[in-house]
């Protein structure tokens, strides 16, 4: 009877210990989730920007979560919703390389269709070519805007330098030129800002 009593007490303590470990686990889980939820918007943005920079530099998500102080799930969510993988990939390839790869893809598609008698491949070629051409066109359009920004910045620096010796280049004229350069860029990007 005494042995049975001690067995029941031991079982009771084991159950209590298991309950406490479970409680501690849920407490830590709630702490992590609450910590992520209680961050202010400014803190969140700072952490998100730091995490993005670390991700783009090649660091893994687990290491980033430790350094930034948020859960790995949060890092994964940010990475997915904000397109960090695509940005990391884009960082490693230049625009001309990307256009060349797209052109090679088009060439391979045409070769596959020419060497095949499959009507489904022939029927789908036009749609695929249109999509790839659209991507190339978008890349080219973005390139033109970037090139324009570079030219405008160089021109603005030249105007500032030139204004030191040319009395016709007044601050008002330079402001007006900059205003119209900005409008051109905004309109070229298809934005409705400034209209």
C-alpha positions in Angstrom: 0.0 0.0 0.0 2.8 2.4 0.8 4.6 1.5 -2.4 1.4 2.2 -4.3 1.1 5.6 -2.6 4.7 6.5 -3.5 4.0 5.4 -7.1 1.0 7.7 -7.2 2.9 10.6 -5.7 5.8 10.0 -8.3 3.2 10.0 -11.1 1.6 13.1 -9.8 5.0 15.0 -9.7 5.8 13.7 -13.2 2.5 15.0 -14.4 3.1 18.4 -12.7 6.6 18.6 -14.2 5.3 17.8 -17.7 2.6 20.4 -17.2 5.2 23.0 -16.2 7.4 22.3 -19.1 4.4 22.6 -21.5 3.5 25.9 -19.8 7.0 27.2 -20.1 7.1 26.2 -23.8 3.8 28.0 -24.5 5.0 31.0 -22.5 8.2 31.3 -24.6 6.1 30.9 -27.8 3.7 33.6 -26.7 6.7 35.8 -25.8 8.2 35.5 -29.3 4.8 36.1 -31.0 3.9 39.0 -28.7 7.4 40.5 -29.1 6.9 40.6 -32.9 3.3 42.0 -32.5 4.2 44.7 -29.9 7.0 46.3 -32.0 6.1 49.9 -33.0 5.8 50.6 -36.6 9.1 52.5 -36.6 10.8 49.6 -34.8 9.3 47.1 -37.3 10.5 49.2 -40.3 14.0 49.5 -38.9 14.2 45.8 -38.2 12.7 45.0 -41.6 15.2 47.3 -43.4 18.1 45.8 -41.5 16.9 42.2 -42.2 16.5 43.0 -45.9 20.0 44.4 -46.1 21.4 41.3 -44.3 19.3 39.0 -46.6 20.6 40.8 -49.8 24.1 40.5 -48.5 23.6 36.7 -48.6 22.9 35.9 -44.9 20.5 33.0 -44.1 17.1 33.7 -42.5 17.8 31.9 -39.2 20.9 34.0 -38.6 19.1 37.2 -39.6 16.3 36.5 -37.1 18.9 36.1 -34.3 20.7 39.3 -35.3 17.5 41.4 -35.8 15.6 40.0 -32.8 12.4 38.7 -34.6 11.3 35.2 -35.3 12.4 33.3 -38.3 8.8 33.0 -39.4 8.6 36.9 -39.5 11.8 37.0 -41.6 10.3 34.4 -44.0 7.1 36.4 -44.2 8.9 39.6 -45.0 11.1 37.9 -47.5 8.1 36.4 -49.3 5.8 39.5 -49.3 8.4 42.0 -50.2 10.2 40.0 -52.9 13.6 39.7 -51.2 14.5 36.6 -53.2 13.9 38.3 -56.5 15.9 41.4 -55.3 18.8 39.1 -54.3 18.8 37.5 -57.7 18.4 40.8 -59.5 21.4 42.2 -57.6 23.6 39.5 -59.1 22.6 40.0 -62.8 22.9 43.1 -65.0 20.2 44.3 -67.3 22.1 43.4 -70.5 22.7 39.9 -69.1 19.0 39.5 -68.4 18.0 40.7 -71.8 20.5 38.3 -73.4 19.1 35.4 -71.4 15.6 36.2 -72.4 16.7 36.4 -76.1 18.4 33.0 -75.7 15.2 31.6 -74.3 13.2 33.0 -77.2 15.7 31.4 -79.6 15.4 28.0 -77.8 11.6 28.2 -78.0 11.7 28.8 -81.7 14.1 25.9 -82.2 11.9 23.6 -80.2 8.8 24.5 -82.2 10.7 24.2 -85.5 12.0 20.8 -84.7 8.7 19.5 -83.3 5.5 18.7 -85.1 3.5 19.1 -81.9 0.5 21.4 -82.6 0.3 22.4 -78.9 3.9 23.8 -79.0 3.2 25.7 -82.2 -0.1 27.1 -80.8 1.6 28.2 -77.5 4.6 29.8 -79.2 2.9 33.1 -80.0 1.7 33.6 -76.4 5.1 32.8 -75.0 6.9 35.1 -77.4 4.5 37.9 -76.6 5.1 37.5 -72.9 8.9 37.4 -73.2 8.8 40.4 -75.6 6.8 42.3 -73.0 9.4 41.6 -70.3 12.2 42.8 -72.6 10.2 46.0 -73.4 9.6 46.7 -69.7 13.3 46.2 -69.0 14.1 48.6 -71.8 11.6 51.2 -70.5 13.0 51.0 -67.0 16.5 51.3 -68.5 15.4 54.5 -70.3 14.1 56.1 -67.0 17.3 55.1 -65.2 19.4 56.5 -68.0 17.4 59.7 -67.9 17.9 60.1 -64.2 21.6 59.7 -64.6 21.7 62.3 -67.4 19.6 64.7 -65.4 21.8 64.3 -62.3 24.9 65.0 -64.3 23.3 67.9 -66.0 22.2 69.4 -62.7 25.7 69.2 -61.3 27.0 70.8 -64.5 24.4 73.6 -64.1 25.5 74.2 -60.5 29.1 74.4 -61.5 28.3 76.6 -64.5 26.1 79.0 -62.4 29.2 80.2 -60.6 30.5 81.9 -63.7 27.3 82.4 -65.8 25.0 85.1 -64.6 22.1 83.9 -66.8 21.9 80.7 -64.7 19.9 82.0 -61.8 18.7 79.8 -58.9 15.1 80.3 -60.1 16.0 78.9 -63.6 17.8 75.9 -62.1 14.8 75.2 -59.9 12.5 75.4 -62.9 14.7 73.0 -64.9 14.8 70.6 -62.0 11.0 70.8 -61.7 10.5 69.8 -65.3 13.1 67.0 -65.1 11.2 65.6 -62.1 7.9 65.8 -64.0 9.5 64.0 -67.0 10.8 61.2 -64.8 7.4 60.8 -63.0 5.5 60.7 -66.2 8.0 58.3 -67.8 7.5 55.9 -64.9 3.7 56.0 -65.5 3.1 57.5 -62.1 0.2 59.8 -61.4 2.2 61.8 -58.8 2.7 65.5 -59.6 -0.2 65.7 -62.0 
